[in-house]
Amino acid sequence: MLNPKSRNGAGADIDAGVDSLRAAGLELEVLYSHSPEESNAAIRGRAGQLDLVIVGGGDGTISSTARTLYECGLALAILPLGTANDLARSLGIGDDLRRAFAVIADDHRAPVDLGVVNDCYFFNVANMGLGVQVTEELAPEVKKRWGVFGYLKAFFAALARRREFRVRLVVDGKRRTLRSIQLAVGNGRYYGGGNLVHESARIDDARLDLYCVRPQTAWELLTLAPLLRSGKHDLARRVFNVSGQRIEIATKPKAMSIHADGEPVTRTPASFSVIPGALQVVVPRDTELLSRRGP
């Protein structure tokens, strides 16, 4: 399943990779899909004939198949054809297409978790506030021209229109009220082009990692950026961190848009949960980015 609109999809040497998989003994059907609806209909229509679904595209494309794969009980393999490829990072594949094909040919599988927000499924991170504004600034032409550096350009543009909001949290039954300009809930490890949601986060640790950035000046945010990038933001007093399995979020003075894996999915109030071991995913045998291993 390939998305030809993904940043690297059109120029990628897909044919050679497909030939290498067939040479390794895999029977393949190649489908170019132009929408999530088309992709999911194709998967459901073939579910009884499939052992593995290979999805080529960016994080949004891959995330859009999560519900269907979970409900059909199908394993997933990915080809990183997007701008950020954060799921590929979380799985230890990276953005090297040749390596991704070699990993698929080896067919080593491990269970990973799925995050859920208001009945929408995601792999990496859901966020609101500044992170959503960054995504809104990250127009397709910016992605195409700047690649992963487009996230940095979009970040500076979003700083100028950041807004403060109030958050009421309930994490595994414990309540807390905060002021914020950015809040993220992570199921995976990476988001936003290589940022860490937390340095200890794993996509198979059966927990959600939340961080909340308190209101601060643009200069303070810039000095905080290295900690946010490395997932060490719990070292800063200006950031609140917590982890859990169920998280409820309400915002004031108004409902806020929530983006998951780079796509708008819902609004607050929001209920987050995690499904441990939801999907079998093809990963490198030597990856150190999972906390438990498949067979």
Residue pairs with C-beta under 8 A, 6 or more apart in sequence:
1 31
1 33
1 39
1 42
1 43
1 53
1 54
1 55
1 56
1 57
1 65
2 9
2 14
2 30
2 31
2 32
2 33
2 55
2 56
2 57
2 79
2 81
3 9
3 32
3 33
3 34
3 39
3 56
3 57
3 58
3 61
3 81
4 10
4 32
4 34
5 34
6 56
6 57
6 58
6 61
6 81
6 82
7 58
7 81
7 82
7 83
7 143
7 144
7 147
8 80
8 81
8 82
8 97
9 56
9 57
9 81
12 56
12 79
12 81
12 97
13 97
14 30
14 56
14 79
17 79
17 97
17 98
17 100
17 101
18 28
18 30
20 101
20 102
20 105
21 28
21 101
21 104
21 105
22 28
24 105
26 104
26 105
28 54
29 46
31 39
31 42
33 39
33 42
36 61
36 64
36 65
39 55
39 61
39 64
39 65
39 68
40 64
40 65
40 67
40 68
43 50
43 53
43 65
43 68
43 69
43 72
43 74
44 68
44 72
47 72
47 74
50 74
51 74
51 75
52 74
52 75
52 76
52 77
52 107
52 282
53 65
53 69
53 74
53 75
53 76
53 77
54 76
54 77
54 78
54 79
54 104
55 61
55 62
55 65
55 76
55 77
55 78
55 79
56 78
56 79
56 81
57 79
57 81
57 82
58 81
58 82
58 83
58 84
58 85
58 262
59 82
59 84
59 85
59 86
59 87
59 123
59 124
59 261
59 262
60 82
60 261
60 262
60 263
61 81
61 82
62 76
62 78
62 87
62 123
62 261
63 87
63 121
63 122
63 123
63 124
63 260
63 261
63 262
63 263
64 263
65 76
66 114
66 121
66 122
66 123
66 279
67 121
68 74
69 75
69 76
69 279
70 114
70 121
70 275
70 278
70 279
75 109
75 279
75 280
75 281
75 282
76 279
76 280
76 281
76 282
77 103
77 104
77 281
77 282
78 87
78 88
78 91
78 93
78 100
78 281
78 282
79 97
79 100
79 101
79 104
80 87
80 88
80 93
80 94
80 95
80 96
80 97
80 100
81 97
83 143
83 147
83 148
83 150
83 193
84 148
84 151
84 190
84 191
84 192
84 193
84 194
84 262
85 94
85 95
86 124
86 125
86 188
86 190
86 191
86 192
86 193
86 194
86 261
87 123
87 124
87 188
87 190
87 261
88 94
88 95
88 100
89 95
89 189
89 190
89 194
89 289
90 123
90 124
90 188
90 189
90 190
90 203
90 289
91 112
91 203
91 281
91 283
91 284
91 287
91 289
91 290
92 283
92 284
92 286
92 287
92 288
92 289
92 290
93 99
93 100
93 103
93 283
93 284
93 287
99 284
103 282
103 283
103 284
104 282
106 282
106 284
106 285
107 282
108 282
108 283
108 284
108 285
108 294
109 280
109 281
109 282
109 283
109 294
109 295
110 204
110 280
110 281
110 283
110 290
110 292
110 293
110 294
111 204
111 276
111 277
111 278
111 279
111 280
111 281
111 292
111 294
112 123
112 203
112 204
112 277
112 278
112 279
112 281
112 290
113 187
113 203
113 204
113 205
113 206
113 274
113 275
113 276
113 277
113 278
114 121
114 122
114 123
114 187
114 274
114 275
114 278
114 279
115 121
115 122
115 123
115 126
115 185
115 186
115 187
115 188
115 208
115 260
115 272
115 273
115 274
115 275
116 122
116 272
116 273
116 274
116 275
117 126
117 185
117 258
117 260
117 265
117 266
117 270
117 271
117 272
118 258
118 265
118 266
118 270
118 271
120 260
120 265
120 266
122 187
122 260
122 261
122 265
123 187
123 188
123 203
123 261
124 186
124 187
124 188
124 189
124 190
124 191
124 197
124 260
124 261
125 131
125 184
125 185
125 186
125 187
125 188
125 191
125 192
125 197
125 260
125 261
126 184
126 185
126 186
126 258
126 259
126 260
126 261
126 265
126 270
126 272
127 182
127 183
127 184
127 185
127 191
127 258
127 259
127 260
128 182
128 183
128 249
128 251
128 256
128 257
128 258
128 259
128 268
129 162
129 163
129 165
129 180
129 181
129 182
129 183
129 213
129 256
130 158
130 159
130 162
130 181
130 182
130 213
131 182
131 184
131 192
131 259
132 256
132 257
132 258
132 259
132 264
133 158
133 161
133 162
134 151
134 154
134 155
134 158
134 192
135 154
135 259
135 262
136 158
137 153
137 154
137 155
137 157
137 158
138 150
138 151
138 154
142 150
142 153
142 154
143 150
146 153
148 193
148 194
151 192
151 193
159 218
159 221
162 181
162 182
163 181
164 179
164 180
164 181
164 215
165 179
165 180
165 181
165 251
165 252
165 253
165 254
165 256
166 177
166 178
166 179
166 180
166 251
166 252
166 253
167 177
167 178
167 179
167 180
167 183
167 212
167 249
167 250
167 251
168 175
168 176
168 177
168 249
168 250
168 251
168 252
169 175
169 176
169 177
169 178
169 210
169 212
169 242
169 247
169 248
169 249
170 176
170 247
170 248
171 210
171 242
171 243
171 244
171 246
171 247
171 248
172 244
172 245
172 246
172 247
173 246
176 240
176 242
178 212
178 214
178 240
179 214
179 215
180 212
180 213
180 214
180 215
181 213
181 214
181 215
181 216
182 212
182 213
183 210
183 211
183 212
183 213
183 249
184 191
184 197
184 210
184 211
185 208
185 209
185 210
185 247
185 249
185 272
186 197
186 198
186 201
186 208
186 209
186 210
187 203
187 208
187 274
188 197
188 201
188 203
189 196
189 197
189 201
189 202
189 203
189 289
190 196
190 197
191 197
191 261
194 229
195 228
195 229
195 231
196 229
196 230
196 231
197 209
197 211
197 231
198 209
198 211
198 231
198 233
198 234
198 241
198 243
199 230
199 231
199 232
200 209
200 231
201 209
201 231
202 289
202 290
202 291
203 289
203 290
204 276
204 277
204 290
204 291
204 292
205 291
206 245
206 274
206 276
206 277
207 243
207 244
207 245
207 274
208 243
208 244
208 245
208 247
208 272
208 273
208 274
209 241
209 243
210 241
210 242
210 243
210 244
210 247
211 233
211 234
211 239
211 240
211 241
212 239
212 240
212 241
213 221
213 224
213 228
213 233
213 238
213 239
214 238
214 239
214 240
216 224
216 238
220 238
224 233
224 236
224 238
224 239
227 233
227 235
227 236
227 239
228 239
233 239
233 241
234 241
245 273
245 274
246 271
246 272
246 273
247 271
247 272
247 273
248 269
248 270
248 271
248 272
249 268
249 269
249 270
249 271
249 272
250 268
250 269
250 270
251 268
251 269
255 267
255 268
255 269
256 267
256 268
257 264
257 267
258 264
258 265
258 266
258 267
258 268
258 270
259 265
280 294
283 290
283 294
